[in-house]
């Protein structure tokens, strides 16, 4: 027995009452979905060295920031029945500055604890090695080179002798470097320096 098809009005009424497929919903933003997890991890493990590296210059000052950088923040294992002594902050320090940093360790710990919260860091571990903050230091060095006073030019005879000696050299960076070197040598010999 064949079933009769619904009329157009009945079909619209059926479709309005029932949907064959639920509407697609967009995915929630990843930040919103992960916010609770990040808060829980932050409460358990702390902010870590990433937060310190971003604000290190503000925390310890320009002088110490040029010679140090935070590497790792290690929380000790909690022993039941005892209070946690605080985390160990590992600092990478330029060679000879390690003694200076060791001497100022109490101040550095106090400043870091102001930033991260009281009692977060209890001890510093100093590791000697190259500091990435030094990469930005050549900008200051180039300013110091520009600030140097200009040297007096060579007399005409000395300049002519230098140009004659370098006449056979090919044009380029080597010739200009040799010209600068020759001028410095001639200036030093005029002053009586060796």
SULURLIN-V677998 format. One record per helix or strand of 3 or more residues. SS is the DSSP state (A for helix, B for strand). FROM is the first residue (numbers start at 0). TO is the last residue. If there is no record, write none. Layout:
# SULURLIN-V677998
SS;FROM;TO
SS;FROM;TO
This chain:
# SULURLIN-V677998
A;7;16
A;29;44
A;48;59
A;61;66
B;67;73
B;86;92
A;94;102
A;104;115
B;120;127
A;131;146
A;155;164
A;172;190
